[in-house]
Amino acid sequence: MGIYNKVMRYFWLLLSIVLFLIVTVKGITVGFDRWVSYYIIVAMALGMYFFKTWMMKRFEKHAAFLAQQETKDKK
């Protein structure tokens, strides 16, 4: 499960970078008045990256807490 989470975390980061570049290039060539609203999708992808990172850290802390509780119960 750890490999999947790391891959998906970097997937969201890569997607946000690629989308930012595409929207910026299209904005320059076609016009920002038409493409500026697509930056919301870029922000959502970047938000998913940060959310995934936060959730992974939270899960690791919770797993450590559960392991500590399990060793405490065995004593």
PDB file of N, CA, C and O in Angstrom:
ATOM      1  N   MET A   1       0.815  -1.195   0.000  1.00  0.00           N
ATOM      2  CA  MET A   1       0.000   0.000   0.000  1.00  0.00           C
ATOM      3  C   MET A   1       0.859   1.259   0.000  1.00  0.00           C
ATOM      4  O   MET A   1       0.436   2.296  -0.510  1.00  0.00           O
ATOM      5  N   GLY A   2       2.046   1.178   0.559  1.00  0.00           N
ATOM      6  CA  GLY A   2       2.920   2.346   0.620  1.00  0.00           C
ATOM      7  C   GLY A   2       3.389   2.787  -0.753  1.00  0.00           C
ATOM      8  O   GLY A   2       3.485   3.985  -1.016  1.00  0.00           O
ATOM      9  N   ILE A   3       3.682   1.842  -1.630  1.00  0.00           N
ATOM     10  CA  ILE A   3       4.143   2.182  -2.979  1.00  0.00           C
ATOM     11  C   ILE A   3       3.020   2.856  -3.757  1.00  0.00           C
ATOM     12  O   ILE A   3       3.251   3.836  -4.466  1.00  0.00           O
ATOM     13  N   TYR A   4       1.812   2.334  -3.626  1.00  0.00           N
ATOM     14  CA  TYR A   4       0.661   2.928  -4.307  1.00  0.00           C
ATOM     15  C   TYR A   4       0.450   4.377  -3.861  1.00  0.00           C
ATOM     16  O   TYR A   4       0.206   5.256  -4.688  1.00  0.00           O
ATOM     17  N   ASN A   5       0.545   4.617  -2.558  1.00  0.00           N
ATOM     18  CA  ASN A   5       0.347   5.971  -2.046  1.00  0.00           C
ATOM     19  C   ASN A   5       1.417   6.924  -2.556  1.00  0.00           C
ATOM     20  O   ASN A   5       1.114   8.064  -2.906  1.00  0.00           O
ATOM     21  N   LYS A   6       2.650   6.473  -2.602  1.00  0.00           N
ATOM     22  CA  LYS A   6       3.728   7.330  -3.108  1.00  0.00           C
ATOM     23  C   LYS A   6       3.547   7.621  -4.590  1.00  0.00           C
ATOM     24  O   LYS A   6       3.756   8.750  -5.035  1.00  0.00           O
ATOM     25  N   VAL A   7       3.159   6.606  -5.354  1.00  0.00           N
ATOM     26  CA  VAL A   7       2.938   6.807  -6.788  1.00  0.00           C
ATOM     27  C   VAL A   7       1.807   7.796  -7.017  1.00  0.00           C
ATOM     28  O   VAL A   7       1.923   8.696  -7.849  1.00  0.00           O
ATOM     29  N   MET A   8       0.715   7.633  -6.284  1.00  0.00           N
ATOM     30  CA  MET A   8      -0.430   8.527  -6.465  1.00  0.00           C
ATOM     31  C   MET A   8      -0.111   9.946  -6.009  1.00  0.00           C
ATOM     32  O   MET A   8      -0.605  10.912  -6.591  1.00  0.00           O
ATOM     33  N   ARG A   9       0.704  10.073  -4.983  1.00  0.00           N
ATOM     34  CA  ARG A   9       1.105  11.414  -4.525  1.00  0.00           C
ATOM     35  C   ARG A   9       1.870  12.138  -5.622  1.00  0.00           C
ATOM     36  O   ARG A   9       1.591  13.299  -5.922  1.00  0.00           O
ATOM     37  N   TYR A  10       2.821  11.460  -6.210  1.00  0.00           N
ATOM     38  CA  TYR A  10       3.598  12.098  -7.275  1.00  0.00           C
ATOM     39  C   TYR A  10       2.801  12.226  -8.569  1.00  0.00           C
ATOM     40  O   TYR A  10       3.088  13.103  -9.384  1.00  0.00           O
ATOM     41  N   PHE A  11       1.811  11.370  -8.768  1.00  0.00           N
ATOM     42  CA  PHE A  11       0.920  11.520  -9.908  1.00  0.00           C
ATOM     43  C   PHE A  11       0.189  12.856  -9.845  1.00  0.00           C
ATOM     44  O   PHE A  11       0.110  13.571 -10.844  1.00  0.00           O
ATOM     45  N   TRP A  12      -0.345  13.196  -8.670  1.00  0.00           N
ATOM     46  CA  TRP A  12      -1.065  14.464  -8.542  1.00  0.00           C
ATOM     47  C   TRP A  12      -0.137  15.657  -8.723  1.00  0.00           C
ATOM     48  O   TRP A  12      -0.530  16.668  -9.304  1.00  0.00           O
ATOM     49  N   LEU A  13       1.097  15.545  -8.227  1.00  0.00           N
ATOM     50  CA  LEU A  13       2.051  16.637  -8.415  1.00  0.00           C
ATOM     51  C   LEU A  13       2.402  16.796  -9.889  1.00  0.00           C
ATOM     52  O   LEU A  13       2.423  17.912 -10.408  1.00  0.00           O
ATOM     53  N   LEU A  14       2.676  15.691 -10.559  1.00  0.00           N
ATOM     54  CA  LEU A  14       3.010  15.733 -11.977  1.00  0.00           C
ATOM     55  C   LEU A  14       1.839  16.252 -12.804  1.00  0.00           C
ATOM     56  O   LEU A  14       2.028  17.045 -13.726  1.00  0.00           O
ATOM     57  N   LEU A  15       0.635  15.805 -12.474  1.00  0.00           N
ATOM     58  CA  LEU A  15      -0.552  16.267 -13.184  1.00  0.00           C
ATOM     59  C   LEU A  15      -0.748  17.768 -13.021  1.00  0.00           C
ATOM     60  O   LEU A  15      -1.094  18.457 -13.981  1.00  0.00           O
ATOM     61  N   SER A  16      -0.533  18.275 -11.822  1.00  0.00           N
ATOM     62  CA  SER A  16      -0.702  19.716 -11.621  1.00  0.00           C
ATOM     63  C   SER A  16       0.336  20.520 -12.399  1.00  0.00           C
ATOM     64  O   SER A  16       0.023  21.587 -12.928  1.00  0.00           O
ATOM     65  N   ILE A  17       1.563  20.021 -12.472  1.00  0.00           N
ATOM     66  CA  ILE A  17       2.604  20.730 -13.231  1.00  0.00           C
ATOM     67  C   ILE A  17       2.289  20.709 -14.722  1.00  0.00           C
ATOM     68  O   ILE A  17       2.386  21.735 -15.394  1.00  0.00           O
ATOM     69  N   VAL A  18       1.914  19.548 -15.235  1.00  0.00           N
ATOM     70  CA  VAL A  18       1.592  19.426 -16.659  1.00  0.00           C
ATOM     71  C   VAL A  18       0.388  20.294 -17.015  1.00  0.00           C
ATOM     72  O   VAL A  18       0.400  20.993 -18.029  1.00  0.00           O
ATOM     73  N   LEU A  19      -0.645  20.250 -16.186  1.00  0.00           N
ATOM     74  CA  LEU A  19      -1.829  21.069 -16.454  1.00  0.00           C
ATOM     75  C   LEU A  19      -1.507  22.560 -16.394  1.00  0.00           C
ATOM     76  O   LEU A  19      -2.025  23.343 -17.190  1.00  0.00           O
ATOM     77  N   PHE A  20      -0.653  22.949 -15.452  1.00  0.00           N
ATOM     78  CA  PHE A  20      -0.247  24.354 -15.368  1.00  0.00           C
ATOM     79  C   PHE A  20       0.453  24.793 -16.646  1.00  0.00           C
ATOM     80  O   PHE A  20       0.181  25.871 -17.174  1.00  0.00           O
ATOM     81  N   LEU A  21       1.351  23.956 -17.138  1.00  0.00           N
ATOM     82  CA  LEU A  21       2.061  24.297 -18.372  1.00  0.00           C
ATOM     83  C   LEU A  21       1.111  24.369 -19.568  1.00  0.00           C
ATOM     84  O   LEU A  21       1.211  25.280 -20.390  1.00  0.00           O
ATOM     85  N   ILE A  22       0.200  23.420 -19.662  1.00  0.00           N
ATOM     86  CA  ILE A  22      -0.746  23.406 -20.785  1.00  0.00           C
ATOM     87  C   ILE A  22      -1.653  24.632 -20.740  1.00  0.00           C
ATOM     88  O   ILE A  22      -1.850  25.298 -21.757  1.00  0.00           O
ATOM     89  N   VAL A  23      -2.203  24.931 -19.572  1.00  0.00           N
ATOM     90  CA  VAL A  23      -3.109  26.072 -19.453  1.00  0.00           C
ATOM     91  C   VAL A  23      -2.366  27.382 -19.712  1.00  0.00           C
ATOM     92  O   VAL A  23      -2.916  28.295 -20.327  1.00  0.00           O
ATOM     93  N   THR A  24      -1.145  27.477 -19.254  1.00  0.00           N
ATOM     94  CA  THR A  24      -0.367  28.699 -19.483  1.00  0.00           C
ATOM     95  C   THR A  24      -0.047  28.879 -20.964  1.00  0.00           C
ATOM     96  O   THR A  24      -0.178  29.980 -21.498  1.00  0.00           O
ATOM     97  N   VAL A  25       0.369  27.808 -21.624  1.00  0.00           N
ATOM     98  CA  VAL A  25       0.671  27.902 -23.060  1.00  0.00           C
ATOM     99  C   VAL A  25      -0.588  28.241 -23.848  1.00  0.00           C
ATOM    100  O   VAL A  25      -0.558  29.098 -24.732  1.00  0.00           O
ATOM    101  N   LYS A  26      -1.687  27.575 -23.535  1.00  0.00           N
ATOM    102  CA  LYS A  26      -2.952  27.881 -24.219  1.00  0.00           C
ATOM    103  C   LYS A  26      -3.404  29.300 -23.920  1.00  0.00           C
ATOM    104  O   LYS A  26      -3.966  29.970 -24.786  1.00  0.00           O
ATOM    105  N   GLY A  27      -3.166  29.755 -22.712  1.00  0.00           N
ATOM    106  CA  GLY A  27      -3.521  31.123 -22.367  1.00  0.00           C
ATOM    107  C   GLY A  27      -2.721  32.141 -23.161  1.00  0.00           C
ATOM    108  O   GLY A  27      -3.248  33.180 -23.558  1.00  0.00           O
ATOM    109  N   ILE A  28      -1.463  31.848 -23.389  1.00  0.00           N
ATOM    110  CA  ILE A  28      -0.617  32.761 -24.168  1.00  0.00           C
ATOM    111  C   ILE A  28      -1.008  32.730 -25.630  1.00  0.00           C
ATOM    112  O   ILE A  28      -1.082  33.776 -26.275  1.00  0.00           O
ATOM    113  N   THR A  29      -1.261  31.541 -26.162  1.00  0.00           N
ATOM    114  CA  THR A  29      -1.543  31.438 -27.597  1.00  0.00           C
ATOM    115  C   THR A  29      -2.978  31.829 -27.953  1.00  0.00           C
ATOM    116  O   THR A  29      -3.198  32.531 -28.941  1.00  0.00           O
ATOM    117  N   VAL A  30      -3.943  31.389 -27.169  1.00  0.00           N
ATOM    118  CA  VAL A  30      -5.350  31.640 -27.501  1.00  0.00           C
ATOM    119  C   VAL A  30      -5.863  32.903 -26.809  1.00  0.00           C
ATOM    120  O   VAL A  30      -6.577  33.706 -27.409  1.00  0.00           O
ATOM    121  N   GLY A  31      -5.495  33.063 -25.554  1.00  0.00           N
ATOM    122  CA  GLY A  31      -5.947  34.209 -24.784  1.00  0.00           C
ATOM    123  C   GLY A  31      -6.341  33.781 -23.384  1.00  0.00           C
ATOM    124  O   GLY A  31      -7.024  32.776 -23.191  1.00  0.00           O
ATOM    125  N   PHE A  32      -5.897  34.562 -22.412  1.00  0.00           N
ATOM    126  CA  PHE A  32      -6.163  34.200 -21.026  1.00  0.00           C
ATOM    127  C   PHE A  32      -7.628  34.391 -20.657  1.00  0.00           C
ATOM    128  O   PHE A  32      -8.106  33.766 -19.711  1.00  0.00           O
ATOM    129  N   ASP A  33      -8.336  35.223 -21.368  1.00  0.00           N
ATOM    130  CA  ASP A  33      -9.745  35.421 -21.042  1.00  0.00           C
ATOM    131  C   ASP A  33     -10.542  34.122 -21.206  1.00  0.00           C
ATOM    132  O   ASP A  33     -11.569  33.932 -20.555  1.00  0.00           O
ATOM    133  N   ARG A  34     -10.069  33.250 -22.063  1.00  0.00           N
ATOM    134  CA  ARG A  34     -10.755  31.979 -22.296  1.00  0.00           C
ATOM    135  C   ARG A  34     -10.209  30.847 -21.418  1.00  0.00           C
ATOM    136  O   ARG A  34     -10.948  29.922 -21.082  1.00  0.00           O
ATOM    137  N   TRP A  35      -8.935  30.907 -21.044  1.00  0.00           N
ATOM    138  CA  TRP A  35      -8.286  29.790 -20.357  1.00  0.00           C
ATOM    139  C   TRP A  35      -8.027  30.026 -18.872  1.00  0.00           C
ATOM    140  O   TRP A  35      -7.565  29.111 -18.192  1.00  0.00           O
ATOM    141  N   VAL A  36      -8.301  31.199 -18.352  1.00  0.00           N
ATOM    142  CA  VAL A  36      -7.986  31.484 -16.945  1.00  0.00           C
ATOM    143  C   VAL A  36      -8.818  30.627 -15.994  1.00  0.00           C
ATOM    144  O   VAL A  36      -8.360  30.317 -14.894  1.00  0.00           O
ATOM    145  N   SER A  37     -10.003  30.248 -16.383  1.00  0.00           N
ATOM    146  CA  SER A  37     -10.843  29.436 -15.496  1.00  0.00           C
ATOM    147  C   SER A  37     -10.294  28.018 -15.316  1.00  0.00           C
ATOM    148  O   SER A  37     -10.655  27.343 -14.353  1.00  0.00           O
ATOM    149  N   TYR A  38      -9.450  27.566 -16.203  1.00  0.00           N
ATOM    150  CA  TYR A  38      -8.882  26.223 -16.094  1.00  0.00           C
ATOM    151  C   TYR A  38      -7.806  26.132 -15.013  1.00  0.00           C
ATOM    152  O   TYR A  38      -7.381  25.033 -14.658  1.00  0.00           O
ATOM    153  N   TYR A  39      -7.367  27.258 -14.494  1.00  0.00           N
ATOM    154  CA  TYR A  39      -6.422  27.221 -13.383  1.00  0.00           C
ATOM    155  C   TYR A  39      -7.070  26.625 -12.132  1.00  0.00           C
ATOM    156  O   TYR A  39      -6.366  26.196 -11.218  1.00  0.00           O
ATOM    157  N   ILE A  40      -8.386  26.594 -12.083  1.00  0.00           N
ATOM    158  CA  ILE A  40      -9.083  25.950 -10.966  1.00  0.00           C
ATOM    159  C   ILE A  40      -8.755  24.457 -10.945  1.00  0.00           C
ATOM    160  O   ILE A  40      -8.566  23.876  -9.877  1.00  0.00           O
ATOM    161  N   ILE A  41      -8.690  23.843 -12.113  1.00  0.00           N
ATOM    162  CA  ILE A  41      -8.351  22.417 -12.195  1.00  0.00           C
ATOM    163  C   ILE A  41      -6.913  22.186 -11.737  1.00  0.00           C
ATOM    164  O   ILE A  41      -6.614  21.191 -11.077  1.00  0.00           O
ATOM    165  N   VAL A  42      -6.033  23.109 -12.092  1.00  0.00           N
ATOM    166  CA  VAL A  42      -4.642  23.019 -11.639  1.00  0.00           C
ATOM    167  C   VAL A  42      -4.590  23.107 -10.113  1.00  0.00           C
ATOM    168  O   VAL A  42      -3.877  22.342  -9.463  1.00  0.00           O
ATOM    169  N   ALA A  43      -5.346  24.039  -9.554  1.00  0.00           N
ATOM    170  CA  ALA A  43      -5.370  24.195  -8.093  1.00  0.00           C
ATOM    171  C   ALA A  43      -5.951  22.954  -7.419  1.00  0.00           C
ATOM    172  O   ALA A  43      -5.493  22.560  -6.347  1.00  0.00           O
ATOM    173  N   MET A  44      -6.942  22.344  -8.033  1.00  0.00           N
ATOM    174  CA  MET A  44      -7.524  21.121  -7.463  1.00  0.00           C
ATOM    175  C   MET A  44      -6.515  19.976  -7.473  1.00  0.00           C
ATOM    176  O   MET A  44      -6.418  19.234  -6.496  1.00  0.00           O
ATOM    177  N   ALA A  45      -5.768  19.823  -8.552  1.00  0.00           N
ATOM    178  CA  ALA A  45      -4.752  18.770  -8.626  1.00  0.00           C
ATOM    179  C   ALA A  45      -3.646  19.015  -7.608  1.00  0.00           C
ATOM    180  O   ALA A  45      -3.167  18.077  -6.972  1.00  0.00           O
ATOM    181  N   LEU A  46      -3.239  20.270  -7.452  1.00  0.00           N
ATOM    182  CA  LEU A  46      -2.219  20.600  -6.464  1.00  0.00           C
ATOM    183  C   LEU A  46      -2.755  20.381  -5.050  1.00  0.00           C
ATOM    184  O   LEU A  46      -2.032  19.923  -4.165  1.00  0.00           O
ATOM    185  N   GLY A  47      -4.016  20.710  -4.853  1.00  0.00           N
ATOM    186  CA  GLY A  47      -4.639  20.450  -3.558  1.00  0.00           C
ATOM    187  C   GLY A  47      -4.695  18.968  -3.243  1.00  0.00           C
ATOM    188  O   GLY A  47      -4.507  18.571  -2.094  1.00  0.00           O
ATOM    189  N   MET A  48      -4.951  18.148  -4.248  1.00  0.00           N
ATOM    190  CA  MET A  48      -4.969  16.701  -4.038  1.00  0.00           C
ATOM    191  C   MET A  48      -3.581  16.189  -3.643  1.00  0.00           C
ATOM    192  O   MET A  48      -3.466  15.271  -2.831  1.00  0.00           O
ATOM    193  N   TYR A  49      -2.537  16.778  -4.211  1.00  0.00           N
ATOM    194  CA  TYR A  49      -1.176  16.394  -3.828  1.00  0.00           C
ATOM    195  C   TYR A  49      -0.936  16.683  -2.350  1.00  0.00           C
ATOM    196  O   TYR A  49      -0.436  15.828  -1.619  1.00  0.00           O
ATOM    197  N   PHE A  50      -1.296  17.893  -1.912  1.00  0.00           N
ATOM    198  CA  PHE A  50      -1.081  18.246  -0.508  1.00  0.00           C
ATOM    199  C   PHE A  50      -1.984  17.442   0.419  1.00  0.00           C
ATOM    200  O   PHE A  50      -1.571  17.064   1.515  1.00  0.00           O
ATOM    201  N   PHE A  51      -3.213  17.179  -0.016  1.00  0.00           N
ATOM    202  CA  PHE A  51      -4.117  16.367   0.780  1.00  0.00           C
ATOM    203  C   PHE A  51      -3.588  14.940   0.922  1.00  0.00           C
ATOM    204  O   PHE A  51      -3.646  14.358   2.005  1.00  0.00           O
ATOM    205  N   LYS A  52      -3.079  14.388  -0.157  1.00  0.00           N
ATOM    206  CA  LYS A  52      -2.524  13.028  -0.129  1.00  0.00           C
ATOM    207  C   LYS A  52      -1.309  12.976   0.800  1.00  0.00           C
ATOM    208  O   LYS A  52      -1.155  12.023   1.563  1.00  0.00           O
ATOM    209  N   THR A  53      -0.456  13.982   0.741  1.00  0.00           N
ATOM    210  CA  THR A  53       0.718  14.038   1.609  1.00  0.00           C
ATOM    211  C   THR A  53       0.292  14.118   3.071  1.00  0.00           C
ATOM    212  O   THR A  53       0.843  13.416   3.919  1.00  0.00           O
ATOM    213  N   TRP A  54      -0.682  14.967   3.368  1.00  0.00           N
ATOM    214  CA  TRP A  54      -1.166  15.128   4.733  1.00  0.00           C
ATOM    215  C   TRP A  54      -1.781  13.830   5.248  1.00  0.00           C
ATOM    216  O   TRP A  54      -1.538  13.428   6.386  1.00  0.00           O
ATOM    217  N   MET A  55      -2.578  13.181   4.403  1.00  0.00           N
ATOM    218  CA  MET A  55      -3.223  11.936   4.823  1.00  0.00           C
ATOM    219  C   MET A  55      -2.205  10.813   5.037  1.00  0.00           C
ATOM    220  O   MET A  55      -2.376   9.992   5.938  1.00  0.00           O
ATOM    221  N   MET A  56      -1.156  10.769   4.226  1.00  0.00           N
ATOM    222  CA  MET A  56      -0.129   9.744   4.410  1.00  0.00           C
ATOM    223  C   MET A  56       0.586   9.929   5.750  1.00  0.00           C
ATOM    224  O   MET A  56       0.836   8.959   6.465  1.00  0.00           O
ATOM    225  N   LYS A  57       0.911  11.173   6.084  1.00  0.00           N
ATOM    226  CA  LYS A  57       1.560  11.436   7.373  1.00  0.00           C
ATOM    227  C   LYS A  57       0.623  11.095   8.523  1.00  0.00           C
ATOM    228  O   LYS A  57       1.048  10.529   9.530  1.00  0.00           O
ATOM    229  N   ARG A  58      -0.635  11.435   8.376  1.00  0.00           N
ATOM    230  CA  ARG A  58      -1.627  11.140   9.406  1.00  0.00           C
ATOM    231  C   ARG A  58      -1.779   9.630   9.596  1.00  0.00           C
ATOM    232  O   ARG A  58      -1.862   9.147  10.725  1.00  0.00           O
ATOM    233  N   PHE A  59      -1.816   8.888   8.487  1.00  0.00           N
ATOM    234  CA  PHE A  59      -1.931   7.437   8.568  1.00  0.00           C
ATOM    235  C   PHE A  59      -0.717   6.818   9.247  1.00  0.00           C
ATOM    236  O   PHE A  59      -0.860   5.894  10.048  1.00  0.00           O
ATOM    237  N   GLU A  60       0.480   7.318   8.934  1.00  0.00           N
ATOM    238  CA  GLU A  60       1.690   6.787   9.561  1.00  0.00           C
ATOM    239  C   GLU A  60       1.675   7.020  11.067  1.00  0.00           C
ATOM    240  O   GLU A  60       2.063   6.142  11.838  1.00  0.00           O
ATOM    241  N   LYS A  61       1.227   8.205  11.488  1.00  0.00           N
ATOM    242  CA  LYS A  61       1.136   8.481  12.924  1.00  0.00           C
ATOM    243  C   LYS A  61       0.108   7.577  13.586  1.00  0.00           C
ATOM    244  O   LYS A  61       0.329   7.082  14.692  1.00  0.00           O
ATOM    245  N   HIS A  62      -1.001   7.364  12.918  1.00  0.00           N
ATOM    246  CA  HIS A  62      -2.039   6.511  13.488  1.00  0.00           C
ATOM    247  C   HIS A  62      -1.575   5.046  13.560  1.00  0.00           C
ATOM    248  O   HIS A  62      -1.852   4.356  14.541  1.00  0.00           O
ATOM    249  N   ALA A  63      -0.883   4.586  12.543  1.00  0.00           N
ATOM    250  CA  ALA A  63      -0.359   3.219  12.551  1.00  0.00           C
ATOM    251  C   ALA A  63       0.658   3.046  13.676  1.00  0.00           C
ATOM    252  O   ALA A  63       0.681   2.003  14.329  1.00  0.00           O
ATOM    253  N   ALA A  64       1.497   4.054  13.910  1.00  0.00           N
ATOM    254  CA  ALA A  64       2.457   3.986  15.010  1.00  0.00           C
ATOM    255  C   ALA A  64       1.727   3.976  16.351  1.00  0.00           C
ATOM    256  O   ALA A  64       2.123   3.258  17.269  1.00  0.00           O
ATOM    257  N   PHE A  65       0.671   4.762  16.465  1.00  0.00           N
ATOM    258  CA  PHE A  65      -0.118   4.778  17.695  1.00  0.00           C
ATOM    259  C   PHE A  65      -0.759   3.426  17.950  1.00  0.00           C
ATOM    260  O   PHE A  65      -0.749   2.939  19.080  1.00  0.00           O
ATOM    261  N   LEU A  66      -1.315   2.813  16.917  1.00  0.00           N
ATOM    262  CA  LEU A  66      -1.933   1.496  17.077  1.00  0.00           C
ATOM    263  C   LEU A  66      -0.904   0.439  17.455  1.00  0.00           C
ATOM    264  O   LEU A  66      -1.187  -0.438  18.270  1.00  0.00           O
ATOM    265  N   ALA A  67       0.282   0.516  16.873  1.00  0.00           N
ATOM    266  CA  ALA A  67       1.346  -0.432  17.219  1.00  0.00           C
ATOM    267  C   ALA A  67       1.769  -0.248  18.669  1.00  0.00           C
ATOM    268  O   ALA A  67       2.044  -1.223  19.368  1.00  0.00           O
ATOM    269  N   GLN A  68       1.822   0.994  19.119  1.00  0.00           N
ATOM    270  CA  GLN A  68       2.178   1.275  20.503  1.00  0.00           C
ATOM    271  C   GLN A  68       1.094   0.749  21.446  1.00  0.00           C
ATOM    272  O   GLN A  68       1.402   0.175  22.491  1.00  0.00           O
ATOM    273  N   GLN A  69      -0.163   0.943  21.079  1.00  0.00           N
ATOM    274  CA  GLN A  69      -1.249   0.443  21.909  1.00  0.00           C
ATOM    275  C   GLN A  69      -1.241  -1.085  21.971  1.00  0.00           C
ATOM    276  O   GLN A  69      -1.544  -1.669  23.011  1.00  0.00           O
ATOM    277  N   GLU A  70      -0.899  -1.721  20.868  1.00  0.00           N
ATOM    278  CA  GLU A  70      -0.861  -3.190  20.832  1.00  0.00           C
ATOM    279  C   GLU A  70       0.247  -3.727  21.720  1.00  0.00           C
ATOM    280  O   GLU A  70       0.044  -4.718  22.422  1.00  0.00           O
ATOM    281  N   THR A  71       1.415  -3.096  21.707  1.00  0.00           N
ATOM    282  CA  THR A  71       2.502  -3.545  22.572  1.00  0.00           C
ATOM    283  C   THR A  71       2.178  -3.246  24.030  1.00  0.00           C
ATOM    284  O   THR A  71       2.575  -4.002  24.916  1.00  0.00           O
ATOM    285  N   LYS A  72       1.468  -2.163  24.288  1.00  0.00           N
ATOM    286  CA  LYS A  72       1.081  -1.817  25.644  1.00  0.00           C
ATOM    287  C   LYS A  72       0.066  -2.823  26.190  1.00  0.00           C
ATOM    288  O   LYS A  72       0.111  -3.178  27.367  1.00  0.00           O
ATOM    289  N   ASP A  73      -0.843  -3.276  25.337  1.00  0.00           N
ATOM    290  CA  ASP A  73      -1.850  -4.257  25.759  1.00  0.00           C
ATOM    291  C   ASP A  73      -1.242  -5.631  26.037  1.00  0.00           C
ATOM    292  O   ASP A  73      -1.734  -6.364  26.895  1.00  0.00           O
ATOM    293  N   LYS A  74      -0.182  -5.980  25.321  1.00  0.00           N
ATOM    294  CA  LYS A  74       0.449  -7.289  25.521  1.00  0.00           C
ATOM    295  C   LYS A  74       1.209  -7.365  26.844  1.00  0.00           C
ATOM    296  O   LYS A  74       1.410  -8.453  27.383  1.00  0.00           O
ATOM    297  N   LYS A  75       1.621  -6.236  27.355  1.00  0.00           N
ATOM    298  CA  LYS A  75       2.395  -6.222  28.618  1.00  0.00           C
ATOM    299  C   LYS A  75       1.513  -6.397  29.769  1.00  0.00           C
ATOM    300  O   LYS A  75       1.979  -6.412  30.908  1.00  0.00           O
TER     301      LYS A  75
END
